[in-house]
Amino acid sequence: MLLRILIFTAIAVMVYLGIRRIWRDWTAKFDGDAEEAKRLRRERDLAERKRPDVIDLKRDRDGTFRPNGGDDDKRR
């Protein structure tokens, strides 16, 4: 009886450690993938910002984003 309890306990510990290892490996993989995607997105944004057809927007006094140059008064 004691041998059976020890065997089941050993199997349960091995399964637990295996699941824990898989969880940690997958978590590290997904974190690495997310970090890589963030880096690629940042590089793409920086490259797009350098293009001549991209307009920089700034927040105006009323909270609306508008292109640089000129006031609202001049447009009206």
KOLKOLRO-569578 format. One record per residue (C-alpha): residue number from 1; residue in one letter; x, y, z. Coordinates in steps of 0.001 Angstrom, whole numbers, plus 500000, padded with zeros to 6 digits. Each point is the difference from the previous one (the first is absolute). Layout:
<rs>
(r NUM 'A' (X Y Z)) ...
</rs>
This chain:
<rs>
(r 1 'M' (500000 500000 500000)) (r 2 'L' (502791 502438 500905)) (r 3 'L' (501801 499170 496753)) (r 4 'R' (496855 500812 498005)) (r 5 'I' (499665 503399 501759)) (r 6 'L' (503666 500794 499311)) (r 7 'I' (499653 499049 496322)) (r 8 'F' (496872 502136 499536)) (r 9 'T' (501644 502885 501858)) (r 10 'A' (503118 499738 497814)) (r 11 'I' (497875 499935 496840)) (r 12 'A' (497979 503009 501201)) (r 13 'V' (503201 501957 500758)) (r 14 'M' (501450 499181 496561)) (r 15 'V' (496777 501052 498272)) (r 16 'Y' (499895 503226 502034)) (r 17 'L' (503619 500841 499200)) (r 18 'G' (499447 499187 496316)) (r 19 'I' (496934 502238 499787)) (r 20 'R' (501837 502754 501840)) (r 21 'R' (502942 499711 497587)) (r 22 'I' (497703 500135 496963)) (r 23 'W' (498204 503030 501461)) (r 24 'R' (503275 501863 500579)) (r 25 'D' (501315 499132 496526)) (r 26 'W' (496821 501163 498296)) (r 27 'T' (499842 503164 502089)) (r 28 'A' (503591 500847 499086)) (r 29 'K' (499282 499293 496320)) (r 30 'F' (496881 502175 499932)) (r 31 'D' (501751 502803 501897)) (r 32 'G' (502889 499850 497529)) (r 33 'D' (497610 500063 497048)) (r 34 'A' (498135 502973 501478)) (r 35 'E' (503260 501859 500588)) (r 36 'E' (501131 499290 496425)) (r 37 'A' (496651 501207 498615)) (r 38 'K' (500295 503165 502102)) (r 39 'R' (503525 500624 498679)) (r 40 'L' (498917 499458 496377)) (r 41 'R' (496970 502267 500460)) (r 42 'R' (502274 502703 501452)) (r 43 'E' (502435 499717 497070)) (r 44 'R' (497106 500184 497508)) (r 45 'D' (498613 503099 501727)) (r 46 'L' (503398 501703 499945)) (r 47 'A' (500421 499180 496300)) (r 48 'E' (496519 501332 499185)) (r 49 'R' (500687 503174 501947)) (r 50 'K' (502968 500783 497727)) (r 51 'R' (497917 499806 496817)) (r 52 'P' (499282 503388 498374)) (r 53 'D' (496264 499376 499544)) (r 54 'V' (499367 499543 503750)) (r 55 'I' (498438 502959 501790)) (r 56 'D' (500869 500766 503614)) (r 57 'L' (496965 500776 502122)) (r 58 'K' (500061 502064 503167)) (r 59 'R' (497309 500383 502619)) (r 60 'D' (498309 503382 499785)) (r 61 'R' (498577 501991 502919)) (r 62 'D' (496605 498343 499612)) (r 63 'G' (501532 496505 500093)) (r 64 'T' (499643 499257 496291)) (r 65 'F' (503046 498761 498108)) (r 66 'R' (500859 502237 497059)) (r 67 'P' (502929 500228 497554)) (r 68 'N' (502895 502314 500786)) (r 69 'G' (499938 503593 498857)) (r 70 'G' (497238 502545 500008)) (r 71 'D' (497474 500761 502699)) (r 72 'D' (496311 499241 500017)) (r 73 'D' (499291 503698 499564)) (r 74 'K' (501795 500113 496659)) (r 75 'R' (497950 497114 498609)) (r 76 'R' (496640 501555 500805)) 
</rs>
